[in-house]
Amino acid sequence: MQEDTRNVIDKYRNQSVEDIVADLDTSRSELEIAVENLERDFNMGTIIRNANAFNVRKVHIIGRRQWNKRGAMKTDAYLHLEYYQTPADFFKKMKEENRSVIAVDIVEDAVPLHSVELPLRTVLVFGSEGPGLSKELLEGSARVVMIEQFGSTRSVNVGVASGIAMYKWVQQHLLTR
């Protein structure tokens, strides 16, 4: 048998992608994430890889269908991705599914993440490095949160921010059981 060189935990070595997805589906969290894909941001792959690490239920991609998958290291194959042409399409679906949309961006009036209780049925939304989230996504979200920082730079990398925000949700809903 040929060695399985994929970046998977030992439990999934030599299993098909379909079998791995089926097993992950039995333990997915209620957390979902969304990424506004307005430009081909290389950080999107990191966000997707983080989504796999936290076994999120679904990833919503708003805007462009094409994205730089290199940073995801094929972890997108183990996730459920859903695409939307516009923020309006995305918000309509989230309303139908009774999900709270929480934007993560360092903008005026954003609430510090440490002070927020994230709902169980949360969708955390991330934008591109630099421009962040569009006005439409910021205004349509139930809340906008920011990650507190103490150094000289304006913000952390959006890939890093996604991991921090997802872990905050995990702390509140999975690690407290």
C-alpha positions in Angstrom: 0.0 0.0 0.0 1.3 3.5 -0.9 1.9 5.8 2.0 -0.9 8.4 2.6 0.9 11.8 2.5 -2.2 13.9 3.0 -2.3 16.3 5.9 -4.8 14.3 7.9 -4.7 12.9 11.5 -3.8 9.3 11.9 -7.5 8.3 12.3 -8.1 9.3 8.6 -5.0 7.8 7.0 -5.8 5.7 3.9 -9.5 6.7 4.0 -11.3 8.2 1.0 -12.2 11.9 1.2 -15.9 10.8 1.1 -15.4 8.6 4.1 -13.6 11.3 6.0 -16.3 13.8 5.3 -19.0 11.4 6.4 -17.2 10.8 9.7 -16.6 14.5 10.2 -20.3 15.1 9.6 -21.2 13.1 12.7 -19.4 15.6 14.9 -19.6 19.0 13.2 -20.2 21.9 15.5 -23.0 24.4 15.1 -20.5 27.1 14.1 -20.5 28.3 10.5 -18.2 30.8 8.9 -18.5 33.1 5.9 -15.8 34.8 3.8 -16.5 37.8 1.6 -14.4 37.0 -1.4 -14.1 40.3 -3.3 -10.5 40.0 -4.3 -8.2 37.0 -4.6 -6.9 37.2 -1.0 -4.2 34.7 -0.2 -5.4 34.6 3.4 -8.7 32.9 2.5 -6.9 29.5 2.4 -5.8 30.0 6.0 -9.4 30.8 7.0 -10.7 27.7 5.3 -7.9 25.6 7.0 -9.0 27.0 10.4 -12.6 26.1 9.6 -11.5 22.5 9.0 -9.5 22.5 12.3 -12.6 23.6 14.2 -14.9 21.2 12.2 -17.4 24.0 11.3 -20.7 22.9 9.9 -20.4 25.0 6.7 -18.4 27.7 5.0 -20.3 30.4 3.1 -18.4 32.2 0.3 -19.8 35.5 -0.7 -18.7 37.0 -4.0 -16.2 35.4 -6.3 -16.3 31.7 -6.7 -12.6 31.5 -7.4 -10.2 31.8 -4.5 -6.6 31.0 -3.7 -6.8 27.4 -2.4 -3.1 26.9 -1.9 -3.2 28.0 1.8 -6.1 25.6 2.5 -3.8 22.7 1.8 -6.8 20.6 0.4 -8.7 21.0 3.7 -11.6 22.5 1.7 -12.3 18.9 0.4 -13.4 18.0 3.9 -15.8 21.0 4.3 -19.2 21.9 3.0 -18.9 25.1 0.9 -21.8 27.2 -0.2 -21.5 30.1 -2.6 -23.5 33.3 -2.9 -23.3 36.0 -5.5 -24.2 38.9 -3.2 -24.4 39.7 0.5 -28.2 40.0 0.1 -28.4 36.4 -1.1 -26.3 35.3 1.9 -28.4 37.3 4.5 -31.6 35.8 3.0 -30.3 32.3 3.5 -29.1 33.0 7.1 -32.5 34.4 8.0 -34.1 31.3 6.6 -31.8 29.2 8.7 -32.2 31.4 11.8 -28.4 32.0 12.1 -26.9 35.0 13.8 -24.4 36.7 11.6 -21.4 38.2 13.5 -18.9 40.3 11.5 -15.3 40.2 12.6 -13.6 43.5 11.6 -11.6 46.2 13.3 -13.9 49.1 12.6 -15.4 52.0 14.6 -18.1 50.8 17.0 -17.0 47.2 16.9 -17.5 45.4 20.2 -14.4 43.8 21.8 -14.5 40.0 21.2 -13.7 39.2 24.9 -16.9 40.8 26.0 -19.2 39.0 23.7 -21.3 35.9 24.2 -21.5 34.3 20.7 -24.8 32.6 19.9 -24.8 28.9 19.4 -26.0 29.3 15.8 -23.4 31.8 14.8 -21.9 32.5 11.4 -18.7 34.4 11.8 -18.0 36.6 8.7 -14.5 37.6 7.6 -13.3 39.9 4.8 -10.2 40.4 2.8 -6.9 41.5 4.2 -6.7 45.3 4.0 -10.2 46.4 2.9 -12.0 44.2 5.4 -15.8 43.7 5.0 -18.0 45.6 2.7 -20.4 48.2 4.1 -23.3 45.9 3.1 -22.0 43.0 5.2 -21.1 45.2 8.2 -24.5 46.8 8.2 -26.4 43.6 7.7 -24.7 41.7 10.6 -26.3 41.3 14.0 -23.1 42.5 15.6 -19.6 43.5 14.6 -16.8 42.3 16.9 -13.1 43.1 16.9 -10.1 41.4 18.4 -8.4 43.6 21.0 -4.7 44.3 20.3 -2.0 45.9 22.3 0.9 46.5 19.9 1.6 49.1 17.2 0.0 47.5 14.2 -3.6 48.3 13.3 -4.8 44.7 13.0 -3.8 41.1 13.0 -3.8 39.1 9.8 -7.3 38.0 8.8 -6.3 34.4 8.8 -5.0 34.7 12.4 -8.2 36.7 13.3 -10.4 33.9 12.0 -8.6 31.3 14.2 -9.0 33.5 17.3 -12.7 34.2 16.7 -13.5 30.5 16.0 -11.6 29.5 19.1 -13.7 32.0 21.1 -16.8 30.3 19.9 -15.4 26.8 20.7 -14.5 28.0 24.2 -18.0 29.1 24.8 -19.9 26.2 23.3 -17.7 23.1 23.2 -15.1 23.4 25.9 -17.5 24.3 28.7 -19.5 21.1 28.4 
